[in-house]
Amino acid sequence: MIDHLWMMTSLVKLQLGNNIIGKIEGLDLLVNLKELDLSFNNIEVIENLGALVKLEVLTLFENQISKLENLETLVNLVIFSIGNNRIEDRNDVSKEQSFYKNTEQNLQKLLSSEM
């Protein structure tokens, strides 16, 4: 359980790796969050990220996630790390093609603006 974050609405970066977190929750009010690291936890489902529309970096490396879902609202995502999970169906990747295409476009925009 992720507690006591409701008062940190200006938070831009949050690292919660290695905390034995089993469920993504309690982040709804962190609307300014740009980077979220939930690596090395026990998360099984990608959920409750809908309010984080400014999120650019999402790291879910080394969890228990078996399905890619609930990513459609993350329209500003540039980096998405999902390695070392339990993705069961390779078709999940193709189902989320629009998500990946959007992520690629965001990365291209970022790179072109830095030149």
Long-range contacts (C-beta under 8 A, 24 or more apart in sequence): 1-25, 1-26, 2-26, 2-27, 5-29, 5-30, 16-41, 17-41, 17-59, 23-47, 23-48, 24-48, 24-49, 27-51, 27-52, 38-63, 39-63, 39-81, 45-69, 45-70, 46-70, 46-71, 49-73, 49-74, 56-106, 60-85, 61-85, 67-92, 68-92, 68-93, 68-95, 68-96, 68-99, 71-96, 71-99, 72-98, 72-99, 74-99, 75-102, 75-106, 76-106, 77-102, 77-103, 77-106, 78-103, 78-106, 78-107, 78-110, 79-107
